[in-house]
């Protein structure tokens, strides 16, 4: 799966990125997630887990608004819509958020 740009930062130094984590257990699927690290934080916070069949696009609209376009998804978890001063909006087609 390719990503238009795997990470983007705003002028404040907040960074969001599309992360893929391979699972160590044989037969387990990779874990796809979008994460955000605020400039004042040392670690990333996961915003949403997903499985997409198309490219995603991450884009800062300004220093306080992040746009996450997941494209066509097979499944996704509920999304975090605000982290600190950053408001996050999502667009996608396909599945509805699920905790399964």
C-alpha positions in Angstrom: 0.0 0.0 0.0 1.4 3.4 -0.9 0.8 6.7 0.8 0.8 10.1 -0.8 3.0 11.4 2.0 3.7 9.2 5.0 4.1 12.2 7.4 3.3 15.9 7.6 4.1 18.6 10.1 2.5 22.0 10.8 4.4 25.2 11.6 4.0 24.5 15.3 6.0 21.3 15.1 3.0 18.8 15.5 3.7 15.7 13.3 1.1 13.2 12.0 2.1 10.1 10.1 0.7 7.0 8.6 2.3 4.0 10.4 2.5 0.4 9.5 3.6 -2.1 12.1 4.4 -5.7 11.2 3.1 -8.1 13.8 5.7 -10.5 15.1 3.2 -13.5 15.2 3.2 -15.6 12.1 -0.1 -15.4 10.2 -1.0 -12.0 11.8 -1.8 -9.1 9.6 0.1 -5.9 9.6 -1.4 -3.0 11.7 -2.2 0.2 9.9 -2.7 3.4 11.9 -2.6 7.2 11.7 -0.8 8.8 14.7 -0.1 12.3 15.9 2.7 13.6 18.0 2.1 17.1 19.4 5.2 19.3 19.5 5.0 19.3 23.3 4.9 15.5 23.5 7.6 12.8 23.3 5.4 10.0 21.9 2.8 9.5 19.1 -0.8 9.0 20.0 -2.8 6.7 17.6 -5.8 8.5 16.1 -7.4 5.6 14.2 -6.6 2.0 13.1 -7.8 1.1 9.7 -7.5 -1.3 6.7 -7.6 0.6 3.4 -7.7 -0.5 -0.2 -6.5 2.9 -1.5 -4.0 5.6 -0.8 -4.4 7.9 2.2 -3.7 11.6 2.3 -2.7 13.5 5.4 -2.8 17.3 5.3 -2.7 20.3 7.7 -5.4 22.9 6.9 -3.7 25.2 9.4 -1.8 24.8 12.7 -4.9 23.6 14.5 -6.8 21.5 11.9 -5.6 18.2 10.5 -7.4 16.5 7.5 -7.1 12.7 7.2 -8.5 11.1 4.0 -8.4 7.3 4.4 -9.9 6.7 0.9 -11.8 3.4 0.5 -11.6 1.4 3.8 -12.5 -2.2 4.6 -12.7 -1.5 8.3 -11.7 1.2 10.9 -11.9 1.9 14.5 -13.6 5.0 16.0 -11.5 8.1 15.5 -10.1 10.6 17.9 -11.4 14.0 16.7 -9.3 16.3 19.0 -5.9 15.9 20.6 -4.7 18.9 22.6 -5.2 22.0 20.4 -5.5 20.0 17.2 -8.9 19.2 15.7 -9.0 16.2 13.3 -11.4 15.6 10.5 -11.7 12.3 8.6 -13.1 11.4 5.2 -13.5 7.8 3.9 -15.8 5.5 2.0 -16.8 2.0 2.9 -17.0 0.5 6.4 -18.4 2.1 9.5 -16.2 2.4 12.6 -16.1 -0.8 14.6 -14.4 -2.0 17.8 -14.1 -5.6 16.4 
